[in-house]
Amino acid sequence: MKFAQRILAVNPSMTLAIDATARELKARGEDVIGFGAGEPDFDTPDHIKQAAIEALNKNDTHYTPVGGTPALKNAIIHKLKSEQGLEYSQDQILVSCGAKHTFYNLAQVLWEPGDEVIIPAPYWVSFPEMVGLSGAKAVIVPGLEPNDFKMTPDQLRSAITPKTRAVLINSPSNPTGSAYTRSELEALAECALKHRLLILSDEIYDKIVFDGFEHVSIASISKEVQDNCVVINGASKGYAMTGWRIGYMAGNADIIKQATKFQGQSTSNPCSISQAATIAALMGPQEPVRRMVEEFQRRRDFIVQGLSNIPGVTCYKPVGAFYAFPNFSALYGKSWSGGKIQGSLDFADFLLKEAKIALVPGIAFGADENARMSFAASVETIQKGVDRIAKAVHSLTD
């Protein structure tokens, strides 16, 4: 069978593959602890599920407008205005089948061969792949751990060429849990505007922040920045609605028009029932979100402390999302019965085979010194997992 070159150039999602492997091993009866899942382990709040039931009972089970129902667009407009002070109209909103779908739509309508898009590393695994599927080139800028994995304005300036079309900001970040402050975003926005770059702001983890950290949308810095920015968000992470598949973008009306046209020839509208549920999520009580975030913060403290107590392991303390991104590189070069550990792939293989621990190698995110561990798991599971990692690390030989 002959396949198109564009799909042959795409790498499978390592995060999904690791999670699938862990589930398969568990189904076979093996006591595997999976830290690979990129979704909350909480139930979708009851009032959101009830809104879906009511939509079913009203037979809201047919096609909706391609870009989302007017009622959901209004709820998104309300959310962006009340939380970030951003004003949008309905022709500036597009609802899609998850934030991943949203970014893919943007890539397909904005870029083509010869274009470049700046992506800070560590990055979510699908960003470079989706840029590549558009024919454009992903230009990776390494965010250094001493700077909390964040890209600096000098790094951004150095990466810009005459071919650069856009820069991506993911705050809070998957996989690091790092997030930019207002002053840091102002400096990046100034640079982007000077060089006429479109800013893409992925804010899917905006509600999951810790220690009083204030999430700031880069679009809220000024009207000029907002006009040169597309905000990407969705219901998946903040409301434990990953399976409902609702994401959205807010931005320039011309971009929204083209992305809506593209979506109309691919997926058409997102699920009508999920749209009704998302209205309830955005407009209803937010207390379930606060309780979830409080529990994530407790787990964050627990996993970071536990990992940091393991000799040779360091761990940045995330300010958002639900991932730890420990640095295991001091253990590289050590040996076990399966061979020598040369990088994060080897380390992940070692832990899966020796400790029945599934985590995602940092190389998948452009950071081979690290690994991503989701703390969307109970404290008891985290404790058991950290203990296994500590025991396995202790067994390594020089």
Secondary structure, DSSP 8 states (H G I E B T S, - for coil): ----HHHHT----HHHHHHHHHHHHHHTT---EE----S-SS---HHHHHHHHHHHHTT--S---TT--HHHHHHHHHHHHHHH-----GGGEEEESSHHHHHHHHHHHH--TT-EEEEEES--THHHHHHHHTT-EEEEEE--GGGTT---HHHHHHH--TTEEEEEEESS-TTT-----HHHHHHHHHHHHHTT-EEEEE-TTTT-B-TT-----GGGS-HHHHHTEEEEEESTTTTT-GGG--EEEE--HHHHHHHHHHHHTTT-S--HHHHHHHHHHHHS--HHHHHHHHHHHHHHHHHHHHHHTSTT-B----SBTTEE--B-GGGTT-EETTEE--SHHHHHHHHHHHH-EE-EEGGGGT-TTBEEEE--S-HHHHHHHHHHHHHHHHH-B-
